[in-house]
Amino acid sequence: MTPLIVSVSGVRGIIGESLGPVEATRFGLAFGSFLKQQDPNSVPAVAIGRDSRPSGPMICAALSAGLMAAGCRIIDLGIVTTPGTALMTRHLQCQGGVVITASHNPVQWNGIKFLRHDGIAFPADQVKQIQQRYFDQNFNPLPALDCQSTESNPDTHSVHINRTLEICDPDLIASKKFKVVLDSVNGAGCVGTAQLLEKLGCDLIHLNNQPTGIFAHTPEPTADNLAELGPQICSAGAAVGFAQDPDADRLAIIDEKGKYIGEEYTLALAAKYIFSKNPGLAAVNLSTSRMIDDLAAAAGCTVLRTPVGEAHVANAMVANNCVIGGEGNGGIIDLRVGPVRDSFVGIALILQLLAETGKTVSQLVAEIPAYHMTKTKFPCPQDQTAAVLTKVRDHYTANAQKLNAKVDTSDGIRIDLPNAWVQLRASNTEPIMRIMAESQTPQQTQSLINDIQALIKQ
């Protein structure tokens, strides 16, 4: 049995094994009790959105029961994107928000992610408080007359679309009549993304466009999982292809030739456009490609690096008033829409870049300094990750001077070399560890991966 994963990124588990109505109700009680503790005389409002997984209504009902028992009022947003839920948490002036999603995990998984009043995930110390309440069953259920109600709100898509349209020129994009192929993987992005592209005057070919939660392929938007998308773009003569993950906070791009250009280019292309209009600071995580550093340097801008995790990037952006940010997994953050990764933002900014420059996706990609990045992963129980990290850290610390390497331990282990880097870190959402490396040649990148793997095998 796969254990319930409880981390700074929230809760994830397999339905029927580690996550079900009992766990969801208790997490609802824990979160509701936490919110009530902040202001005991208040009736906290909590916005709840979910992706399209079949287990979503069950988890939502159980979670809502716990929240209501703790004295919270529920605003049920239905099947909406993660950035949409975060946006509505702020828009409706809620005291908290919850997203029921397991992101790119397969359908048997689901998860619970808690949001602050501003739509950003809670900092680690407060996450631990909520989780400790769950483990200790430290709940404060209220008497019958104090139990609260649930109401529905159908406005998420329209609010999200309107906010996104404000950061681009819809008339200019519409004048280009772009043909777009979109794969929404039968996830939460199906409805709202189609409406956005209609507003932008695009001729849409929409694959896997029913929010059933029965994913048409492995849902993470990587090259291996999107093999069928490239031929669709070529046969349609489309200008670009987009692919979302189940909760639509990540976006992958396929060029007009049907070539998967990778999630790293989503942020790079968006940053290329933003830097050209509004030079300023950017914030990205430690696993993001150096492409954005090159783009920033060319524009006279600076990049701030944070540990992996959307909340780390978002908090850095807010604190430093960054003009763009995100993560190399296809997640773009633009504070004008919201401090969360958002595939709607990615689509709007990239179409704007295409419309203004008159160039193709492949031409724009060719203008960005190229690197070779490899990402791999391997199973590793959470209780073994510390030993693995220690082994790798000790090796590179001892050899740092010989290798001319800088060792960063703020998020796993990252080793920076003069023209390359490699990182090993434990996932916050799966019982795995990830190895990521980037250099100017595929051979050097693979060599860096091989070195880490050899240390792990020891």
Residue pairs with C-beta under 8 A, 6 or more apart in sequence:
1 14
1 17
1 18
2 13
2 14
2 17
2 18
2 431
3 13
3 18
3 431
4 11
4 12
4 13
4 18
4 19
4 23
5 11
5 12
5 13
5 382
5 428
5 429
5 430
5 431
6 131
6 134
7 428
7 429
8 121
8 124
8 127
8 309
8 311
8 428
9 113
9 121
9 309
9 428
9 429
10 111
10 112
10 113
10 114
10 121
10 127
10 429
11 19
11 23
11 27
11 111
11 112
11 113
12 19
12 102
12 105
12 109
12 110
12 111
12 429
12 430
13 19
13 23
13 109
13 110
13 111
14 108
14 109
15 55
15 58
15 59
15 108
15 109
15 110
16 108
19 59
19 109
19 110
19 111
20 58
20 62
21 58
21 59
21 61
21 62
22 62
24 58
24 59
24 62
24 63
24 66
24 112
25 62
25 63
25 65
25 66
26 66
26 134
26 137
26 139
27 63
27 66
27 112
27 130
27 134
28 62
28 63
28 64
28 65
28 66
28 67
28 68
28 69
28 70
29 66
29 67
29 69
29 70
29 133
29 139
29 140
29 141
30 66
30 130
30 131
30 133
30 134
30 138
30 139
31 46
31 66
31 67
31 70
31 96
31 98
31 114
31 130
32 44
32 46
32 66
32 67
32 68
32 69
32 70
32 71
32 72
32 140
33 70
33 133
33 138
33 139
33 140
34 126
34 129
34 130
34 133
35 44
35 46
35 70
35 72
35 95
35 96
36 42
36 44
36 70
36 71
36 72
36 140
37 140
38 44
38 95
39 95
42 95
43 71
43 72
43 73
43 148
44 71
44 72
44 73
44 94
44 95
44 96
45 72
45 73
45 74
45 75
45 92
45 93
45 94
45 95
45 96
46 67
46 72
46 73
46 74
46 75
46 94
46 95
46 96
46 97
46 98
47 75
47 77
47 85
47 88
47 89
47 92
47 94
47 96
47 97
47 98
47 153
48 60
48 63
48 64
48 74
48 75
48 76
48 77
48 85
48 97
48 98
48 99
48 100
49 77
49 78
49 79
49 80
49 81
49 82
49 84
49 85
49 88
49 97
49 98
49 99
49 100
49 156
49 188
50 56
50 57
50 59
50 60
50 77
50 78
50 79
50 80
50 99
50 100
50 101
50 188
51 79
51 81
51 82
51 99
51 100
51 101
51 102
51 187
51 188
51 213
51 246
51 247
52 79
52 186
52 187
52 188
52 190
52 211
52 212
52 213
52 246
53 101
53 102
53 107
53 110
53 213
53 246
54 107
54 212
54 213
54 214
55 110
56 79
56 100
56 110
56 213
59 100
59 110
59 112
60 76
60 100
63 98
63 100
63 112
64 74
64 76
64 150
66 139
67 74
67 98
67 148
68 74
68 147
68 148
68 149
68 150
69 139
69 141
69 142
69 147
70 139
70 140
70 141
70 142
71 140
71 142
71 146
71 147
71 148
72 95
72 96
72 148
73 148
73 149
73 150
73 151
74 148
74 149
74 150
74 151
75 88
75 92
75 94
75 150
75 151
75 152
75 153
76 150
76 151
76 152
76 153
77 84
77 85
77 88
77 152
77 153
77 156
78 152
78 154
78 156
79 188
79 191
79 211
80 88
80 156
80 157
80 160
80 188
80 192
81 156
81 160
81 188
81 189
81 192
81 247
81 248
81 249
81 342
81 343
81 344
82 99
82 101
82 103
82 113
82 188
82 247
82 248
82 249
82 340
82 341
83 160
83 248
83 249
83 337
83 338
83 340
83 341
83 342
83 343
83 344
83 345
84 156
84 157
84 159
84 160
84 188
84 192
84 248
85 97
85 98
85 99
85 115
85 119
85 156
86 97
86 99
86 115
86 119
86 120
86 338
86 339
86 340
87 119
87 156
87 159
87 160
87 163
87 337
87 338
87 340
88 94
88 97
88 153
88 155
88 156
88 159
89 96
89 97
89 115
89 116
89 117
89 118
89 119
90 117
90 118
90 119
90 338
91 159
92 153
93 117
94 117
95 117
96 114
96 115
96 116
96 117
97 114
97 115
97 116
97 117
97 119
98 112
98 113
98 114
98 115
99 112
99 113
99 115
99 247
100 110
100 111
100 112
100 113
101 110
101 111
101 113
101 188
101 246
101 247
102 109
102 110
102 111
102 246
102 429
103 111
103 245
103 246
103 247
103 249
103 250
103 429
104 219
104 220
104 221
104 245
104 246
104 250
105 111
105 219
105 429
105 430
106 215
106 218
106 219
107 213
107 214
107 215
107 219
111 429
113 121
114 121
114 122
114 127
114 130
115 121
115 122
116 122
118 339
119 338
119 339
119 340
120 311
120 314
120 315
120 318
120 339
120 340
121 127
121 309
121 310
121 311
121 314
122 130
122 311
123 311
123 315
132 138
133 139
156 192
157 191
157 192
157 195
158 195
160 192
160 337
160 344
161 192
161 195
161 196
161 199
161 344
163 336
163 337
163 338
164 196
164 337
164 342
164 344
164 345
164 348
165 196
165 199
165 200
165 348
166 336
166 337
167 334
167 336
167 337
167 345
167 348
167 349
168 200
168 348
168 349
168 351
168 352
169 352
169 355
170 199
170 200
170 201
172 352
172 355
172 356
173 200
173 201
173 202
173 348
173 351
173 352
173 355
174 200
174 201
174 202
175 201
175 355
176 201
176 239
176 354
176 355
177 201
177 202
177 203
178 200
178 201
178 202
178 203
178 238
178 239
178 240
178 351
178 354
178 355
179 202
179 203
179 205
179 236
179 237
179 238
179 239
180 197
180 202
180 203
180 204
180 205
180 238
180 239
180 240
180 241
180 242
180 351
181 205
181 207
181 229
181 232
181 233
181 236
181 238
181 240
181 241
181 242
181 254
182 193
182 194
182 197
182 204
182 205
182 206
182 207
182 209
182 241
182 242
182 243
182 244
183 207
183 208
183 216
183 221
183 226
183 229
183 241
183 242
183 243
183 244
184 190
184 193
184 194
184 206
184 207
184 208
184 209
184 211
184 244
184 248
185 208
185 215
185 216
185 217
185 219
185 221
185 243
185 244
185 245
185 246
186 208
186 209
186 210
186 211
186 212
186 213
186 214
186 215
186 216
187 211
187 213
187 215
187 219
187 244
187 245
187 246
187 247
187 248
188 211
188 246
188 247
188 248
189 244
189 247
189 248
189 343
190 206
190 208
190 209
190 210
190 211
191 211
192 248
192 344
193 244
193 248
193 343
193 344
193 347
194 204
194 206
194 209
196 344
196 347
196 348
197 204
197 347
198 204
200 348
200 351
202 351
205 232
205 236
205 238
207 216
207 229
207 232
208 215
208 216
208 217
213 246
215 246
217 225
217 226
217 228
218 224
218 225
219 225
219 245
219 246
220 245
221 243
221 244
221 245
221 250
221 251
221 252
221 263
221 330
222 252
222 263
223 260
223 262
226 243
226 252
226 254
226 260
229 241
229 243
229 254
229 258
229 260
230 241
230 254
230 258
230 259
230 260
231 258
232 238
232 241
232 258
233 240
233 241
233 254
233 255
233 256
233 257
233 258
234 257
234 258
238 256
239 256
239 354
239 360
239 361
240 253
240 254
240 255
240 256
240 350
240 351
240 354
240 361
241 253
241 254
241 255
241 258
242 251
242 252
242 253
242 254
242 343
242 346
242 347
243 251
243 252
243 253
243 254
244 250
244 251
244 252
244 343
245 330
245 343
248 343
248 344
249 310
249 331
249 340
249 341
249 342
249 343
250 263
250 266
250 329
250 330
250 331
250 341
250 343
251 263
251 266
251 330
251 331
251 332
251 343
251 346
251 347
252 260
252 262
252 263
252 266
252 330
253 260
253 261
253 262
253 263
253 265
253 266
253 269
253 350
253 361
254 260
254 261
255 261
255 360
255 361
255 362
255 365
256 360
256 361
256 362
257 362
259 362
261 361
261 362
261 365
262 373
263 328
263 329
263 330
264 288
264 289
264 291
264 328
264 373
265 291
265 365
265 368
266 326
266 330
266 331
266 332
266 346
266 350
267 284
267 288
267 289
267 292
267 324
267 326
267 327
267 328
267 330
267 331
267 332
268 289
268 291
268 292
268 295
268 368
269 349
269 350
269 353
269 361
269 364
269 365
269 368
270 324
270 326
270 332
270 334
270 345
270 346
270 349
270 350
270 353
271 282
271 292
271 295
271 296
271 324
272 295
272 353
272 364
272 367
272 368
273 349
273 350
273 352
273 353
273 356
274 323
274 324
274 334
274 349
275 282
275 295
275 296
275 298
275 299
275 301
275 323
275 324
276 299
278 323
279 299
279 300
279 301
279 323
280 301
280 321
280 322
280 323
280 324
281 301
281 302
281 303
281 304
281 320
281 321
281 322
281 323
282 292
282 296
282 301
282 302
282 303
282 304
282 322
282 323
282 324
282 325
283 303
283 304
283 305
283 306
283 313
283 316
283 317
283 320
283 322
283 325
283 333
284 292
284 303
284 304
284 305
284 306
284 313
284 325
284 326
284 327
284 328
285 305
285 306
285 307
285 308
285 309
285 312
285 313
285 327
285 328
285 411
286 305
286 306
286 307
286 308
286 408
286 410
286 411
286 414
286 423
287 308
287 327
287 328
287 329
287 411
287 423
287 425
287 434
287 436
288 305
288 326
288 327
288 328
289 328
289 371
289 373
289 438
290 371
290 421
290 438
291 368
291 369
291 370
291 371
292 303
293 303
294 368
294 369
295 301
295 368
296 302
296 303
304 316
304 320
304 322
306 312
306 313
306 315
306 316
307 410
307 411
308 327
308 411
308 425
308 428
309 428
310 327
310 331
310 333
310 340
310 341
313 325
313 326
313 327
313 333
314 325
314 333
314 339
314 340
316 322
316 325
317 325
317 333
317 335
317 339
318 335
318 339
321 335
322 335
324 332
324 333
324 334
325 332
325 333
326 332
326 333
326 341
327 341
328 373
330 341
330 343
330 346
331 341
331 342
332 341
332 342
332 343
332 345
332 346
332 349
333 339
333 340
333 341
333 342
333 345
334 342
334 345
334 349
337 344
337 345
350 361
353 364
354 360
354 361
354 364
357 364
371 438
371 439
371 440
372 438
372 439
372 440
372 441
372 442
372 444
372 445
373 436
373 437
373 438
373 445
374 436
374 437
374 438
374 442
374 445
374 446
374 449
375 434
375 435
375 436
376 434
376 435
376 436
376 449
377 427
377 432
377 433
377 434
377 435
378 432
378 433
378 435
378 456
379 431
379 432
380 388
380 426
380 431
380 432
380 433
381 431
382 426
382 431
385 426
385 433
388 424
388 433
388 456
389 412
389 413
389 424
389 426
391 455
391 456
391 458
392 413
392 424
392 452
392 455
392 456
393 407
393 409
393 413
395 455
396 403
396 405
396 407
396 413
396 415
397 407
399 405
400 406
400 407
403 415
403 417
404 417
404 418
405 415
405 416
405 417
406 415
406 416
407 413
407 414
407 415
408 414
408 415
408 416
411 423
411 425
412 423
412 424
412 425
412 426
412 433
413 423
413 424
413 425
414 421
414 422
414 423
414 424
415 421
415 422
415 423
417 439
419 439
419 440
420 437
420 438
420 439
420 440
420 444
420 445
420 448
421 437
421 438
421 439
422 435
422 436
422 437
422 438
422 448
422 449
422 451
422 452
423 434
423 435
423 436
423 437
424 433
424 434
424 435
424 452
425 433
425 434
426 432
426 433
426 434
427 433
427 434
435 449
435 452
435 453
437 445
437 446
437 448
437 449
437 452
438 445
439 445
439 448
